[in-house]
Amino acid sequence: MFRALYALPRGELRRELLSYLRQAKPMRGRKPKGSERRGNLVGMTNIKERPEEIEGRLLPGHWEGGLIPGMGGASAIGTLVERTTRFVVLVHMATRRADVAASAFAGALNAIPAPLRQTMTYDQRKEMSQHQALASQTGMRIFFADPHSPWQRGSNENTVGLLRQHLPKRTSFAGLDQSDLDLVATSLNDRPRKALDYATPNEAFNKLVAGLAGREQVSILGVRCGT
């Protein structure tokens, strides 16, 4: 795979060369300004209010989320990425309805230890119109990126690029279930990352979970010693 191609091909040669890029598309640029199609989400908190330690990836437990529609938009895959470890969780969704998205994300996030689910940053799309219910169910704060600003959720965008190697655009998700997505997530989480000194997201995330278990055991032993 190549990161960039310094050429100006046309026609079939252009399509062939682009297929060798990791995300199989030209490098992103700003879209032309036009009418904003997203509706305003009631009660949302903008990313500008997100604490600095989240921005600097100083503490674990802060996630980025997104949604990838399947062909025809009938089904979708929810994406969750932990910012410090790049650990990926994929969530099966039968539809893109807001109540389905909130319930599916809540189920996936509540399977994660509470200390490792602090906040989530999402984009301003209508499937998150029930973000307040999601926050209530998970105990997480939810922040929203600015429109047309994918770099504000860079970990999620990079994950989508990697995911497209397994599920290219125009793929129907109708035949997939959660177990299929879990296998894809495992493949992504077992991939060494330069940002982690070539450890895998699985190794980094499991280390965090083990550390939590160790602290809990120390707490239990402390209580027993005091009785």
SEKE-883888 format. One record per atom (N, C-alpha, C): x, y, z. Coordinates in steps of 0.1 Angstrom, whole numbers, padded with zeros to 4 digits, always signed. Layout:
% residues N
XYZ;...
***
This chain:
% residues 227
+0008-0012+0000;+0000+0000+0000;+0009+0013+0000;+0004+0023-0007;+0011+0036-0007;+0003+0046+0000;+0010+0056+0006;+0003+0068+0012;+0000+0079+0003;+0008+0081-0008;+0006+0091-0017;+0012+0087-0031;+0006+0093-0041;+0011+0091-0055;+0013+0105-0061;+0025+0108-0066;+0028+0120-0071;+0028+0119-0087;+0015+0119-0092;+0013+0118-0106;-0001+0124-0109;-0003+0127-0122;-0016+0132-0126;-0022+0123-0136;-0025+0111-0133;-0031+0102-0143;-0046+0105-0146;-0051+0099-0156;-0065+0101-0160;-0071+0088-0164;-0084+0088-0164;-0092+0076-0168;-0089+0063-0160;-0087+0052-0168;-0085+0039-0162;-0072+0039-0154;-0062+0045-0158;-0049+0045-0151;-0051+0052-0138;-0058+0063-0137;-0061+0070-0124;-0068+0060-0115;-0078+0053-0119;-0086+0044-0110;-0077+0033-0105;-0068+0028-0114;-0059+0017-0110;-0049+0021-0100;-0043+0033-0102;-0033+0038-0093;-0040+0041-0079;-0052+0047-0079;-0058+0050-0066;-0061+0038-0058;-0063+0026-0065;-0066+0014-0058;-0054+0009-0049;-0042+0015-0052;-0030+0011-0045;-0029+0019-0032;-0036+0030-0031;-0036+0038-0019;-0043+0031-0008;-0039+0033+0005;-0044+0026+0016;-0059+0027+0017;-0065+0039+0015;-0079+0041+0016;-0086+0042+0002;-0078+0039-0009;-0083+0037-0022;-0091+0050-0027;-0086+0061-0023;-0093+0074-0027;-0083+0085-0026;-0085+0096-0033;-0076+0108-0032;-0075+0113-0018;-0065+0120-0015;-0063+0126-0002;-0075+0136+0000;-0079+0136+0013;-0091+0145+0016;-0088+0159+0015;-0098+0167+0012;-0097+0182+0012;-0110+0187+0017;-0110+0200+0019;-0122+0206+0024;-0133+0206+0013;-0145+0202+0017;-0156+0202+0008;-0161+0216+0005;-0166+0218-0006;-0172+0232-0009;-0183+0235+0001;-0184+0247+0005;-0194+0251+0014;-0207+0251+0007;-0217+0247+0015;-0231+0247+0010;-0240+0247+0021;-0253+0244+0018;-0263+0244+0029;-0260+0232+0038;-0261+0234+0051;-0258+0224+0061;-0271+0215+0062;-0269+0203+0059;-0280+0193+0059;-0283+0187+0073;-0273+0188+0082;-0275+0182+0095;-0284+0191+0103;-0294+0185+0111;-0302+0193+0120;-0294+0196+0132;-0298+0206+0139;-0292+0209+0152;-0296+0199+0163;-0286+0193+0170;-0289+0184+0180;-0292+0191+0193;-0303+0188+0199;-0307+0195+0211;-0298+0192+0223;-0293+0202+0230;-0285+0200+0242;-0271+0195+0240;-0266+0196+0228;-0253+0190+0225;-0242+0199+0231;-0230+0193+0234;-0219+0200+0240;-0208+0199+0229;-0203+0211+0225;-0193+0212+0214;-0180+0207+0219;-0172+0202+0209;-0158+0197+0212;-0149+0208+0218;-0152+0220+0216;-0144+0231+0222;-0145+0231+0237;-0155+0225+0243;-0156+0224+0257;-0149+0211+0263;-0144+0203+0254;-0137+0191+0259;-0124+0194+0266;-0122+0188+0278;-0110+0191+0286;-0097+0188+0279;-0087+0196+0282;-0074+0195+0275;-0068+0181+0276;-0069+0174+0288;-0063+0161+0289;-0069+0151+0279;-0081+0153+0274;-0086+0144+0264;-0080+0147+0251;-0079+0160+0248;-0072+0164+0235;-0058+0159+0234;-0051+0159+0245;-0037+0154+0245;-0035+0139+0247;-0046+0132+0247;-0045+0117+0249;-0037+0114+0262;-0039+0121+0272;-0032+0119+0285;-0038+0109+0294;-0051+0107+0293;-0058+0098+0301;-0067+0088+0293;-0068+0075+0297;-0076+0066+0289;-0091+0067+0292;-0099+0061+0285;-0113+0060+0287;-0121+0070+0279;-0114+0077+0269;-0121+0087+0261;-0122+0081+0246;-0134+0081+0241;-0137+0074+0228;-0141+0084+0218;-0139+0079+0205;-0145+0086+0194;-0154+0076+0187;-0166+0081+0182;-0176+0073+0176;-0179+0077+0162;-0186+0068+0155;-0190+0071+0142;-0200+0061+0137;-0205+0062+0125;-0214+0053+0119;-0211+0052+0104;-0211+0039+0099;-0208+0037+0085;-0221+0030+0079;-0228+0037+0070;-0240+0031+0065;-0237+0020+0055;-0245+0009+0054;-0243-0001+0044;-0249+0003+0031;-0248-0005+0021;-0253-0002+0008;-0268+0000+0009;-0273+0011+0004;-0287+0014+0004;-0291+0020+0017;-0282+0021+0027;-0285+0027+0040;-0294+0020+0049;-0297+0007+0046;-0307-0001+0054;-0301-0005+0067;-0288-0009+0067;-0281-0013+0079;-0269-0004+0081;-0262-0006+0092;-0250+0003+0095;-0241-0004+0105;-0229+0001+0106;-0219-0004+0115;-0215+0008+0124;-0217+0007+0137;-0212+0018+0146;-0197+0015+0149;-0189+0026+0150;-0175+0024+0153;-0172+0032+0166;-0164+0026+0174;-0160+0032+0187;-0145+0029+0188;-0137+0040+0191;-0122+0039+0191;-0118+0046+0204;-0110+0039+0212;-0105+0045+0224;-0092+0053+0220;-0091+0065+0225;-0081+0074+0219;-0067+0071+0223;-0064+0066+0235;-0050+0063+0239;-0045+0050+0233;-0054+0040+0232;-0049+0027+0228;-0053+0023+0214;-0062+0031+0207;-0067+0029+0194;-0075+0016+0194;-0080+0011+0205;-0088-0001+0206;-0101+0001+0199;-0105-0008+0191;-0117-0006+0182;-0128-0016+0187;-0140-0010+0188;-0153-0018+0190;-0162-0015+0178;-0167-0026+0172;-0176-0024+0161;-0190-0029+0165;-0200-0021+0162;-0214-0024+0167;-0223-0026+0155;-0230-0037+0155;-0240-0040+0145;-0253-0032+0148;-0258-0026+0137;-0271-0019+0138;-0280-0023+0126;-0292-0027+0129;-0301-0031+0119;-0306-0019+0111;-0307-0008+0117;-0311+0005+0110;-0303+0016+0116;-0305+0028+0110;-0298+0040+0114;-0307+0049+0123;-0318+0044+0128;-0327+0052+0137;-0319+0055+0149;-0323+0067+0155;-0316+0072+0166;-0318+0063+0179;-0330+0058+0180;-0332+0049+0192;-0324+0036+0191;-0322+0031+0179;-0314+0019+0177;-0300+0022+0179;-0295+0033+0174;-0281+0037+0176;-0278+0039+0191;-0286+0046+0198;-0284+0048+0212;-0284+0035+0220;-0293+0026+0217;-0293+0013+0224;-0281+0005+0221;-0277+0004+0208;-0266-0004+0204;-0253+0001+0210;-0251+0014+0209;-0239+0020+0215;-0238+0018+0230;-0250+0019+0237;-0250+0018+0251;-0246+0003+0255;-0252-0006+0247;-0248-0020+0250;-0234-0023+0249;-0228-0018+0238;-0213-0020+0236;-0205-0013+0246;-0208-0001+0250;-0200+0007+0259;-0201+0002+0273;-0213-0003+0277;-0215-0008+0291;-0208-0021+0293;-0204-0028+0282;-0196-0040+0284;-0181-0037+0288;-0178-0024+0287;-0164-0019+0290;-0164-0015+0305;-0153-0018+0312;-0152-0013+0326;-0155+0002+0327;-0162+0006+0338;-0167+0020+0339;-0155+0030+0339;-0144+0027+0346;-0133+0037+0345;-0128+0039+0331;-0130+0030+0322;-0125+0032+0308;-0136+0037+0299;-0147+0042+0304;-0157+0048+0295;-0161+0062+0302;-0154+0072+0298;-0155+0085+0304;-0163+0095+0294;-0158+0096+0282;-0164+0105+0272;-0164+0098+0259;-0173+0104+0250;-0173+0100+0236;-0174+0113+0227;-0167+0113+0217;-0168+0125+0207;-0173+0119+0194;-0184+0126+0189;-0191+0121+0177;-0193+0133+0168;-0198+0130+0156;-0201+0141+0147;-0216+0144+0148;-0220+0155+0142;-0233+0160+0144;-0243+0154+0134;-0246+0141+0135;-0255+0134+0127;-0267+0130+0134;-0278+0129+0126;-0291+0127+0132;-0293+0114+0140;-0284+0104+0138;-0285+0091+0145;-0282+0094+0160;-0275+0105+0163;-0272+0108+0177;-0282+0118+0183;-0294+0119+0178;-0303+0128+0184;-0308+0124+0198;-0305+0111+0201;-0309+0106+0215;-0296+0105+0223;-0286+0114+0221;-0274+0114+0228;-0275+0116+0243;-0286+0123+0247;-0288+0125+0262;-0292+0112+0268;-0300+0104+0261;-0303+0090+0267;-0291+0081+0267;-0283+0082+0257;-0270+0074+0257;-0261+0078+0268;-0260+0091+0271;-0252+0096+0282;-0257+0091+0295;-0270+0091+0297;-0276+0087+0309;-0274+0072+0311;-0275+0064+0301;-0274+0049+0302;-0260+0045+0305;-0250+0053+0300;-0236+0049+0301;-0228+0056+0312;-0233+0068+0316;-0226+0076+0325;-0215+0084+0319;-0215+0085+0305;-0205+0092+0298;-0209+0106+0294;-0199+0115+0292;-0202+0128+0286;-0200+0126+0271;-0208+0133+0263;-0207+0132+0249;-0204+0146+0243;-0194+0147+0235;-0190+0159+0228;-0192+0157+0213;-0195+0169+0206;-0197+0168+0192;-0187+0177+0185;-0181+0171+0174;-0172+0178+0166;-0179+0188+0157;-0172+0197+0152;-0177+0207+0143;-0181+0200+0129;-0191+0206+0122;-0194+0200+0109;-0182+0201+0099;-0181+0191+0091;-0170+0190+0081;-0156+0191+0087;-0154+0185+0099;-0141+0186+0105;-0137+0172+0110;-0135+0163+0100;-0131+0149+0104;-0119+0148+0112;-0109+0157+0111;-0097+0156+0118;-0099+0158+0133;-0110+0163+0137;-0113+0164+0151;-0117+0150+0157;-0119+0141+0149;-0120+0127+0153;-0111+0118+0145;-0098+0121+0146;-0088+0115+0137;-0087+0100+0139;-0088+0096+0152;-0087+0081+0154;-0098+0074+0148;-0110+0079+0148;-0121+0072+0142;-0120+0072+0127;-0115+0083+0121;-0114+0084+0107;-0103+0074+0102;-0092+0073+0109;-0082+0064+0105;-0087+0049+0106;-0095+0047+0117;-0100+0033+0118;-0110+0030+0107;-0118+0039+0102;-0127+0037+0091;-0118+0034+0078;-0107+0041+0077;-0098+0037+0065;-0093+0023+0066;-0089+0019+0078;-0085+0005+0079;-0096-0005+0077;-0108-0001+0082;-0120-0010+0081;-0124-0012+0067;-0122-0002+0059;-0125-0003+0044;-0117-0014+0037;-0106-0018+0043;-0098-0029+0037;-0105-0042+0038;-0114-0043+0049;-0122-0055+0051;-0136-0054+0045;-0141-0042+0046;-0155-0039+0041;-0155-0027+0031;-0152-0029+0019;-0151-0018+0009;-0164-0010+0008;-0163+0002+0003;-0175+0010+0000;-0184+0002-0009;-0197+0005-0008;-0208-0002-0016;-0209-0017-0012;-0204-0020+0001;-0206-0033+0006;-0220-0033+0014;-0228-0044+0012;-0240-0045+0019;-0237-0052+0032;-0242-0047+0043;-0240-0052+0056;-0251-0061+0061;-0261-0064+0051;-0273-0071+0055;-0270-0086+0060;-0259-0092+0054;-0256-0105+0058;-0246-0107+0070;-0243-0095+0076;-0233-0095+0087;-0241-0095+0100;-0235-0102+0110;-0241-0101+0124;-0229-0096+0133;-0232-0095+0146;-0222-0090+0155;-0210-0099+0156;-0212-0112+0155;-0200-0121+0155;-0190-0118+0144;-0196-0115+0132;-0187-0111+0120;-0180-0099+0123;-0186-0089+0129;-0180-0076+0132;-0169-0078+0143;-0172-0087+0152;-0162-0089+0163;-0149-0095+0157;-0150-0103+0147;-0138-0109+0140;-0130-0098+0133;-0138-0089+0126;-0131-0078+0120;-0124-0069+0130;-0131-0066+0141;-0125-0057+0151;-0112-0064+0157;-0113-0077+0159;-0101-0084+0164;-0089-0083+0155;-0092-0084+0142;-0082-0082+0132;-0075-0068+0133;-0084-0058+0134;-0078-0044+0136;-0071-0042+0149;-0076-0048+0159;-0069-0047+0172;-0057-0055+0174;-0054-0065+0165;-0042-0072+0166;-0032-0067+0156;-0034-0055+0150;-0025-0049+0141;-0016-0040+0148;-0003-0042+0148;+0007-0033+0155;+0005-0018+0150;+0007-0009+0159;+0005+0005+0155;+0018+0013+0159;+0023+0021+0149;+0034+0029+0152;+0032+0038+0164;+0020+0044+0165;+0017+0053+0176;+0018+0046+0190;+0018+0033+0190;+0019+0025+0202;+0033+0019+0204;+0043+0024+0197;+0056+0018+0196;+0055+0003+0191;+0046+0001+0182;+0044-0011+0175;+0038-0022+0184;+0032-0018+0195;+0023-0027+0202;+0010-0028+0195;+0001-0037+0198;-0012-0037+0192;-0022-0031+0202;-0033-0026+0196;-0044-0020+0205;-0049-0030+0215;-0049-0043+0211;-0053-0053+0221;-0044-0054+0233;-0031-0053+0230;-0021-0054+0241;-0022-0042+0250;-0024-0030+0244;-0024-0017+0251;-0037-0017+0260;-0048-0021+0254;-0061-0020+0261;-0062-0030+0272;-0057-0043+0269;-0057-0053+0280;-0048-0049+0291;-0038-0042+0289;-0029-0037+0299;-0036-0028+0308;-0045-0019+0302;-0053-0010+0310;-0063-0018+0319;-0069-0028+0313;-0079-0036+0320;-0073-0043+0332;-0061-0049+0329;-0053-0056+0339;-0050-0047+0351;-0046-0034+0347;-0042-0025+0358;-0054-0021+0367;-0066-0020+0360;-0078-0018+0368;-0081-0030+0378;-0080-0042+0372;-0082-0054+0381;-0072-0054+0392;-0060-0050+0390;-0050-0050+0400;-0053-0040+0411;-0058-0028+0408;-0062-0018+0418;-0074-0023+0426;-0083-0030+0419;-0095-0035+0426;-0091-0045+0436;-0082-0054+0432;-0078-0064+0441;-0071-0058+0453;-0062-0048+0451;-0056-0041+0462;-0066-0035+0472;-0077-0029+0466;-0087-0024+0474;-0094-0034+0483;-0097-0046+0477;-0104-0056+0484;-0095-0062+0495;-0082-0063+0492;-0073-0068+0503;-0072-0058+0514;-0072-0045+0510;-0072-0035+0521;-0083-0035+0530;-0095-0038+0525;-0107-0039+0533;-0106-0051+0542;-0102-0062+0537;-0101-0074+0545;-0090-0072+0556;-0080-0066+0553;-0070-0064+0563;-0075-0055+0575;-0084-0046+0572;-0089-0037+0582;-0100-0044+0590;-0105-0055+0587;-0116-0062+0594;-0111-0072+0604;
***
